[in-house]
Amino acid sequence: MSTTERFARGGLAFLIAASVASSIGGLPFNTMPILLGAFADQLKLGPAELGTLGSACTGGYLVSTLLGPLWVDRAPWRIAAIIGAVGTAATLLWSAAAGGAPFLPFAAFGFAAGLMHSLGMRIVGEGADKERAFGIRLFTELVLIATLLFFLPAALAARGLMGGAQLLAGAALVMGLSAFLLPRGPAAATDAAQQAAAGAAGKAIASAGWIALGIFVLFACGQVALWVFLERIAHDIGADAAQMGLLFSVLKVVGGLSAALVAALGDRLGNRLPHLLVFITLCIGVALLAVRPSFMVFALGAWIWEAAFTIGCVFQTAAIAKLDPSNKLVVLVPAAFAISAFVGPALGGMLAATGFAPLLALAVACAAIPMVAYWLFAGRM
């Protein structure tokens, strides 16, 4: 039985189970600003230390996403998912209990979560209808993350860092139950002609695709640097736990709607215009974050910025796929994002130590890179 036939027979159960498993992998990045804020409050960490802590987590995630292709087709998927979910929960609790030096356990948290992301994305990719499969995966993740982000600030306010860690660890274990609905492992390849064609395509990777991948890294680096300090900026204007919950839960809904908008538009806007529109929209969001006369103006700016960030990521991922005839480079997009998530927090920490204005300027500058590159060179890339 071919991979797609086997996946189709599993139906929606395989797809949702894989989507839930993949959502565990999204916990570090999606909860990073609130977790870093909790570490700052409990351990009295400064911006530079917070940036290093964030980079430790994303560094662990980067290592595991780079290793994913080496193990994901060799390990039994159900066992791997159970190990990944338990590891994610355990390392997060370890981080909360580690005291003044949580860098190693927080890196382990990122590593364990990255294993789940690699596994979930690999299984979802077996679906024949890629748009439908990844759309359901994104929707599932956003619903779960938005729910957690709504309750997380209250858990932190009631029981501190350990209370928030217990909430997320419990959620990871519950989501880990999806392991029992996953396929046991990858199906054996049965079509020699397909394998030969894939091998031939894999020998040619366009240089333009590598350039586009590098542009994506730079774009994401500036946005991640801002993302991880979003909670600290909100804290600076006196946002309370309820407002934090509203801010971050709506943020994820906005991200999902933005991705859906891109899916609906497809390639109708061409190769240049989307990046210009993303830059303009992002500038509007950052401007509102800069003035922040009230919480609602700040929240509106954050939501507009999130929409631009998400749309930019989707359009740039599509550009990488178009520019790479082998379809190999698009597999490296999660690792490329992890590189940005590793560099961004540390860079953001250094900038935020002198105030939030340089951090906002970095986000705008990094957003200008794809806008200029695709506007000037899209026809030649």
Phi, psi and omega in degrees: 000132181288166181300312182293323178295317180295319180294319179298322180294323176293335175063212185295333181298313177302313186295313180291320178299316178294324179294319178294316178300317179297327181296330175300322178295338180275356183299313183301308184292316186289335179254002187305311183301319182288319178296318178296323176297321179293319175299318180298316182292319185279320186257000179058048180273142176275175182303318181295319178293321177297318178299318179295321178297316177297320179292328176299316180295311182290334174295317175298320178296319180299314181300316183290324178290328176290328180278343184311310181300340183280337186237339194294335177264003181250332184273150171293123191295321182294316179294318179299321180293320179296315179298317181295317181293314178296319178297320178298313180296315184294317182289330177291317176296322176299319179298317183292332183264001189282348179080223190282355182227071185271015188295313181295310179296327179289327174295320178295324176300314178297320180297313182296318179294323178297325176300318181292325179293316179300315182294311182298315180295323179297317182289316178302324181295349177284345180296142181291320179267095187296318181298314179296315183298310182286336174294315176296321179299314181294318180298316179299313180298318183293321178297314181294314182293318180298321178296315179295319181293334178290322183268340186299312180301323179293321178296321178293320180293325184279320188230010177075197183303317181296324178297317177294319179296321179295322178298311182290322179296317177298320178296320179298320180293319178295315178296331179295342176297342177298344180304326185286350177256357182283158169298155181291331181177178181292147176284148177290141178292136183240352185249101183296325180296319178297319180297319180295319179295319179295322180294322178294318180295326183292345181282343183242110175241118185295139178297329179297327178295320177296321177298315180298323178295319177295321177299319178298319179301314181295317178301310184292328182301313180294324182285322177295321178303321178286319184303314186290344178252010181298320179295323180291325177293318177296320177299326181295333178262008174085024179294137180265182185298319180295319179293322177298317179299316178297314183303308188279331177289317178294327180304316181290325176296317178301318178300316179296316179295325179294317178297321178296323178298317178297319179299322180289324181285325183063224183259022184295335183273358179081196185262346184253309188304319181304321184288328175293316180295322177298315181298315180297314181297317180297321179298322178296314179299315181294324178299319178291325176294328182286319182280319177029063179288340179209168181296318184294323176294318177299313181298319178299318178297318179296319181291320177294318178298317179299319178299314180295318179300311181296312181298319178299317179298317183293314181294323180289324175297318177298320179296319178299316180296321180292324185278347184249102183294341181275347184060026178270321187292329181297335177292336181275358181301315177301320178292323177297319178294323179295323176299316178297320180288340176279317182281320187304309182299318179294317178296317178298322179297318178295320180288319182292340178297337179256002181129167184275343182300314178299328179295316178294322179295323178297318180300317179293316181298318180290330176288335179288335184298306178294325179301312180292315184298311183285330180290321184274325192239007184303323181289339183255350184279000000 
